[in-house]
Amino acid sequence: MNPAQRMTDAATAWLDRLDGEQRAAAQFPWPSEEERRRWYYTPTDHGGLALAGMRAAQQSLAMQLLAAGMSRAGFVTASTIIGLENVLDQADGWNVGWERERGRDPQLYWLRVFGEPGMDRPWSWRFGGHHVSVQHLILDGTVQAGTPCFLGADPAESPLLGGHLLRPLGAAEDLARDLVRSLDDAQAGRAVISPAAPVDIVGGNRSEIRDGDRLIPLPDVWRGEFRDPRLRERLAAAHDEAERKAGFGPEHHEAVALTTVPKGVPGADLTASQQEMLRALLDVFIGRIPEELAEREAAKFAGDRIGGVHFAWAGGVERGQPHYYRLQGPRLLAEYDNTQRDVNHVHTVWRDPGGDFGADVLARHLAAAHVPPAW
């Protein structure tokens, strides 16, 4: 069974188990473009029906849809991240509210379907909550888009029994550090774009990436306005303090701003062994989706095409130092950041700047059908 069929069957099974009130929150008509292109990675309302509003059997069906949209490793990683909400609640002293009854809550992950699931019509779905955002577009019986795809971890590493560490996104850190350390002086001179790291991914939760985009202040990566202005003030102060601790000033904002022409060292200027390191790092991002879809994405960078992927780094290269990197190339923007909570809070995102949310394939589909857009 192909991924589109698995998603269609899982979404249909979930929707069929909902009552009328639940379904009204869970399903929006197609295309609901403004809402469909909203996405978040903060502990805010992501839109849809939350796990907390489902019965146990319904929760299981919701997680089956999430699993249908991820690889086995991706689903395990996402499930671990959701479980970390309990650990984070303890780290916060059990008292961070975020204007909801429990600030860190593994039940506050939302699922929403746009349109009617089927192999003969366009539809999409989105699963999201703190540090997880997964979405897919199905069109003509094929999964046409799976970005933006966000995974984060707070804490990035936690103690396990026996002296082991839980690091859900450890490979994204270790492989990149190995690559940047392997660079010679000339390569590093191009790859390191700033001595200080931004305190978040630069693209933030924008629906569309544009040339010149800069870091979004933390209070703005939320749905709507806070009822209590003190919460916004606290978030703004936390953002400013994080930048101060990272030594990140106005000149660094300019250095790490997103540009259409990629910054960093191109894969074409790397040695064969370094290109393999770059490819392994890229696989950490695209490998989070189902294997068949990940293979399709990997083929875009097979052989000499890895030469078009640029690697850019900001911050220190030693463990425990704030750091950030991005991979950018044709139809690719992958970002990683680890600066917050004393460098123990990771954000990662994989995007297709030309086709996030399937914007490109939907435009071609409408043009071919001579149908004016409904949005």
C-alpha positions as CSV (number, residue, x, y, z in Angstrom):
1,M,0.0,0.0,0.0
2,N,1.5,3.4,-1.0
3,P,1.8,6.3,1.5
4,A,-1.2,8.2,0.1
5,Q,-3.5,5.2,0.6
6,R,-2.2,4.6,4.1
7,M,-2.9,8.2,5.0
8,T,-6.3,8.2,3.3
9,D,-7.4,5.1,5.2
10,A,-6.0,6.3,8.5
11,A,-7.7,9.7,8.2
12,T,-11.0,8.2,7.2
13,A,-10.9,5.8,10.1
14,W,-10.2,8.6,12.5
15,L,-12.9,10.9,11.2
16,D,-15.5,8.2,11.2
17,R,-15.0,7.6,14.9
18,L,-15.7,11.3,15.8
19,D,-19.0,12.7,16.9
20,G,-20.5,15.8,15.3
21,E,-18.9,18.3,17.7
22,Q,-15.5,16.7,17.4
23,R,-15.7,16.5,13.7
24,A,-16.5,20.2,13.4
25,A,-13.2,21.0,15.1
26,A,-11.3,18.2,13.3
27,Q,-12.2,18.8,9.7
28,F,-12.2,22.0,7.6
29,P,-13.4,22.2,4.0
30,W,-10.9,22.2,1.2
31,P,-8.9,24.2,0.8
32,S,-9.3,26.6,3.8
33,E,-6.0,28.0,2.5
34,E,-5.4,30.6,5.2
35,E,-5.7,28.1,8.0
36,R,-4.1,25.2,6.1
37,R,-0.9,27.3,5.7
38,R,-0.7,28.2,9.4
39,W,1.8,26.1,11.4
40,Y,3.5,26.4,14.8
41,Y,6.0,24.7,17.0
42,T,5.4,26.6,20.2
43,P,3.0,25.5,23.1
44,T,0.1,27.2,21.5
45,D,-3.2,26.1,19.9
46,H,-2.2,24.5,16.6
47,G,-5.8,24.2,15.3
48,G,-7.9,21.1,15.1
49,L,-9.0,18.5,17.6
50,A,-6.6,18.0,20.5
51,L,-5.7,14.6,21.8
52,A,-7.2,15.8,25.1
53,G,-10.6,16.1,23.4
54,M,-10.6,12.5,22.2
55,R,-11.4,9.2,23.7
56,A,-8.7,6.6,24.0
57,A,-9.6,4.7,20.8
58,Q,-9.8,8.0,18.9
59,Q,-6.4,9.0,20.2
60,S,-5.0,5.7,18.9
61,L,-6.5,6.4,15.4
62,A,-5.0,9.9,15.5
63,M,-1.6,8.5,16.2
64,Q,-2.0,5.9,13.4
65,L,-2.4,8.8,11.0
66,L,0.7,10.5,12.4
67,A,2.6,7.2,11.9
68,A,1.3,6.9,8.3
69,G,2.9,10.3,7.7
70,M,6.3,9.4,9.1
71,S,9.1,6.8,8.8
72,R,9.4,4.4,11.7
73,A,12.4,6.4,13.1
74,G,10.5,9.6,12.5
75,F,7.5,8.4,14.4
76,V,9.6,7.1,17.3
77,T,11.3,10.5,17.5
78,A,8.0,12.4,17.4
79,S,6.5,10.2,20.1
80,T,9.6,10.7,22.3
81,I,9.3,14.5,21.8
82,I,5.7,14.4,22.9
83,G,6.6,12.4,26.0
84,L,9.3,15.0,26.9
85,E,6.5,17.4,27.8
86,N,6.3,15.6,31.1
87,V,10.1,16.1,31.6
88,L,9.8,19.7,30.6
89,D,6.9,20.3,33.0
90,Q,9.1,19.1,35.8
91,A,12.0,21.3,34.7
92,D,9.7,24.3,34.7
93,G,8.7,23.5,38.3
94,W,5.2,22.4,37.1
95,N,4.0,26.0,37.0
96,V,4.3,27.4,33.5
97,G,0.8,28.1,32.3
98,W,0.9,29.4,28.7
99,E,-2.7,30.5,29.4
100,R,-3.9,26.9,29.6
101,E,-4.6,24.6,32.6
102,R,-1.3,22.7,32.1
103,G,1.5,24.5,30.3
104,R,3.4,21.4,29.3
105,D,0.9,18.8,28.2
106,P,1.4,15.7,26.1
107,Q,-2.4,15.7,25.4
108,L,-2.2,19.1,23.7
109,Y,-1.3,18.0,20.2
110,W,-3.9,18.8,17.5
111,L,-5.0,17.0,14.4
112,R,-6.9,18.6,11.6
113,V,-8.0,17.3,8.1
114,F,-8.6,19.7,5.2
115,G,-11.2,18.3,2.7
116,E,-12.5,14.8,2.4
117,P,-9.8,12.1,2.4
118,G,-9.7,10.2,-0.9
119,M,-7.4,9.1,-3.7
120,D,-9.3,11.0,-6.4
121,R,-9.4,14.5,-4.8
122,P,-7.0,17.0,-3.2
123,W,-6.9,16.9,0.6
124,S,-4.4,17.4,3.4
125,W,-3.8,16.9,7.1
126,R,-1.8,18.5,9.9
127,F,-0.6,17.2,13.2
128,G,1.0,19.6,15.6
129,G,1.8,20.6,19.1
130,H,4.9,21.8,21.0
131,H,8.0,20.8,19.0
132,V,6.1,18.7,16.4
133,S,4.5,19.9,13.2
134,V,3.8,17.3,10.4
135,Q,1.6,17.9,7.3
136,H,1.0,16.2,4.0
137,L,-0.9,17.1,0.8
138,I,-2.4,14.3,-1.2
139,L,-3.3,15.0,-4.8
140,D,-4.1,12.6,-7.7
141,G,-3.5,9.6,-5.4
142,T,0.0,10.7,-4.5
143,V,1.6,12.5,-1.5
144,Q,2.7,15.6,-3.3
145,A,4.1,17.6,-0.3
146,G,5.2,17.0,3.2
147,T,6.7,20.3,4.3
148,P,7.2,22.3,6.5
149,C,8.2,19.4,8.8
150,F,9.4,20.5,12.3
151,L,10.8,18.4,15.2
152,G,12.3,19.9,18.3
153,A,13.5,18.6,21.7
154,D,13.5,20.3,25.1
155,P,15.5,19.1,26.8
156,A,17.8,18.1,23.9
157,E,19.5,15.6,26.2
158,S,18.2,14.0,29.4
159,P,19.7,11.4,31.7
160,L,18.6,7.8,31.5
161,L,19.3,4.9,33.9
162,G,22.8,3.5,33.6
163,G,24.5,6.7,32.6
164,H,23.0,6.8,29.1
165,L,21.5,10.0,27.5
166,L,18.2,10.4,25.7
167,R,18.9,12.6,22.7
168,P,16.0,12.5,20.2
169,L,17.8,14.8,17.7
170,G,21.4,13.9,18.6
171,A,22.3,12.9,15.1
172,A,21.3,16.3,13.7
173,E,23.8,17.8,16.1
174,D,26.6,15.3,15.9
175,L,26.7,14.8,12.1
176,A,26.8,18.6,11.5
177,R,29.6,19.1,14.1
178,D,31.6,16.4,12.5
179,L,31.2,18.1,9.1
180,V,32.1,21.6,10.2
181,R,35.2,20.3,12.1
182,S,36.3,18.5,8.9
183,L,36.5,21.7,6.9
184,D,39.8,23.2,6.0
185,D,40.4,27.0,6.6
186,A,39.2,28.0,3.1
187,Q,36.0,25.9,3.4
188,A,35.3,27.1,6.9
189,G,35.8,30.7,5.8
190,R,32.8,30.2,3.6
191,A,30.7,27.9,5.8
192,V,30.9,29.9,9.1
193,I,28.6,32.9,8.4
194,S,28.5,34.3,12.0
195,P,30.5,33.8,15.1
196,A,27.3,34.0,17.2
197,A,24.2,31.8,16.7
198,P,20.6,33.0,16.4
199,V,18.4,31.9,19.3
200,D,15.9,30.1,17.0
201,I,15.5,28.9,13.4
202,V,15.6,32.0,11.2
203,G,12.6,31.1,9.1
204,G,10.4,30.7,12.2
205,N,6.9,29.6,11.4
206,R,6.4,31.7,8.3
207,S,4.0,30.2,5.8
208,E,6.3,31.4,3.0
209,I,10.1,31.9,3.0
210,R,11.3,35.1,1.3
211,D,14.6,36.7,0.6
212,G,15.9,38.8,3.5
213,D,13.8,37.1,6.2
214,R,15.2,37.6,9.7
215,L,14.7,36.0,13.0
216,I,11.2,36.3,14.4
217,P,10.9,37.4,18.0
218,L,9.7,34.6,20.2
219,P,6.3,36.2,21.2
220,D,5.3,36.3,17.5
221,V,5.6,32.5,17.0
222,W,2.2,32.0,18.7
223,R,-1.4,31.8,17.5
224,G,-3.0,35.2,18.1
225,E,-2.4,37.5,21.0
226,F,-2.0,36.6,24.6
227,R,-4.8,37.5,26.9
228,D,-2.4,38.5,29.6
229,P,0.1,41.1,28.3
230,R,2.5,40.1,31.0
231,L,3.0,36.8,29.3
232,R,4.1,38.5,26.1
233,E,6.4,40.7,28.0
234,R,7.9,37.7,29.7
235,L,8.5,36.0,26.4
236,A,10.0,39.1,24.9
237,A,12.3,39.4,27.9
238,A,13.3,35.7,27.5
239,H,14.1,36.3,23.8
240,D,16.3,39.3,24.6
241,E,18.1,37.5,27.4
242,A,18.7,34.5,25.1
243,E,20.3,36.8,22.5
244,R,22.4,38.5,25.2
245,K,23.7,35.2,26.5
246,A,24.5,34.1,22.9
247,G,26.2,37.3,22.1
248,F,23.8,37.8,19.2
249,G,23.6,41.4,18.0
250,P,22.3,43.4,15.0
251,E,25.3,42.5,12.9
252,H,24.6,38.8,13.4
253,H,20.9,39.2,12.4
254,E,22.2,40.5,9.1
255,A,24.7,37.7,8.8
256,V,22.3,34.9,9.2
257,A,19.3,36.4,7.4
258,L,17.8,34.1,4.8
259,T,18.7,34.8,1.1
260,T,17.6,33.3,-2.2
261,V,21.2,32.8,-3.1
262,P,22.4,30.3,-0.5
263,K,25.0,31.2,2.1
264,G,27.8,28.8,3.2
265,V,30.1,26.4,1.4
266,P,28.6,24.5,-1.5
267,G,28.7,20.7,-1.6
268,A,30.6,21.0,-4.9
269,D,33.6,22.5,-2.9
270,L,33.7,19.6,-0.5
271,T,35.8,16.5,-0.7
272,A,34.1,13.2,-1.6
273,S,34.1,12.1,2.1
274,Q,32.7,15.5,3.2
275,Q,29.9,15.1,0.6
276,E,29.0,11.8,2.1
277,M,28.9,13.5,5.5
278,L,26.6,16.2,4.0
279,R,24.4,13.6,2.5
280,A,24.1,11.7,5.8
281,L,23.2,15.0,7.5
282,L,20.5,15.7,4.9
283,D,19.0,12.3,5.4
284,V,18.4,13.2,9.1
285,F,15.9,15.8,7.8
286,I,14.2,14.0,4.9
287,G,14.3,10.6,6.6
288,R,11.6,11.7,9.0
289,I,8.9,11.0,6.3
290,P,7.8,7.6,5.0
291,E,10.6,5.6,3.4
292,E,9.1,5.7,-0.1
293,L,8.8,9.5,0.1
294,A,12.2,10.0,1.6
295,E,13.7,8.0,-1.3
296,R,12.0,10.3,-3.7
297,E,13.4,13.3,-1.9
298,A,16.9,11.8,-1.7
299,A,17.0,11.2,-5.4
300,K,16.9,15.0,-5.9
301,F,20.4,15.2,-4.4
302,A,21.8,12.0,-5.7
303,G,25.2,11.9,-7.4
304,D,26.7,15.3,-8.4
305,R,23.5,17.1,-7.4
306,I,24.7,17.1,-3.8
307,G,27.0,19.8,-5.1
308,G,24.1,22.3,-5.1
309,V,23.5,22.0,-1.4
310,H,25.2,24.6,0.7
311,F,26.2,24.2,4.4
312,A,26.3,27.3,6.6
313,W,27.2,27.4,10.3
314,A,26.9,30.0,13.0
315,G,28.2,29.9,16.6
316,G,30.8,27.7,18.3
317,V,31.9,24.2,17.2
318,E,32.4,22.7,20.7
319,R,29.7,20.7,22.5
320,G,27.9,23.0,24.9
321,Q,28.4,26.2,22.8
322,P,25.4,27.8,21.1
323,H,25.3,26.8,17.5
324,Y,23.1,26.9,14.4
325,Y,23.3,25.6,10.9
326,R,21.4,25.4,7.6
327,L,21.3,23.3,4.5
328,Q,20.1,25.2,1.5
329,G,19.8,24.3,-2.2
330,P,17.3,23.8,-4.9
331,R,13.9,23.3,-3.3
332,L,15.6,22.8,0.1
333,L,15.9,24.7,3.3
334,A,16.8,22.7,6.5
335,E,17.5,24.6,9.7
336,Y,18.8,23.5,13.1
337,D,19.3,25.6,16.2
338,N,20.5,24.8,19.7
339,T,21.0,27.9,21.9
340,Q,18.2,28.1,24.4
341,R,18.2,26.6,28.0
342,D,22.0,26.8,28.2
343,V,22.3,24.9,24.8
344,N,19.9,22.1,25.7
345,H,16.9,23.0,23.5
346,V,16.9,22.0,19.8
347,H,14.7,23.2,16.9
348,T,14.9,21.6,13.5
349,V,12.8,22.1,10.4
350,W,12.8,20.8,6.8
351,R,11.2,23.0,4.2
352,D,10.7,23.3,0.4
353,P,10.7,27.1,-0.2
354,G,9.1,26.6,-3.6
355,G,6.6,24.0,-2.6
356,D,5.7,24.2,1.1
357,F,2.1,23.0,1.6
358,G,2.1,21.9,-2.0
359,A,1.7,25.4,-3.4
360,D,3.5,24.6,-6.6
361,V,1.6,21.4,-7.5
362,L,-1.7,22.9,-6.6
363,A,-1.0,25.8,-8.9
364,R,-0.2,23.5,-11.7
365,H,-3.2,21.3,-11.0
366,L,-5.6,24.3,-11.1
367,A,-3.9,25.7,-14.3
368,A,-4.2,22.3,-16.0
369,A,-7.9,22.0,-15.0
370,H,-8.5,25.7,-16.0
371,V,-10.1,26.2,-12.6
372,P,-9.8,29.5,-10.9
373,P,-8.3,29.2,-7.4
374,A,-10.9,29.2,-4.5
375,W,-8.6,31.2,-2.2
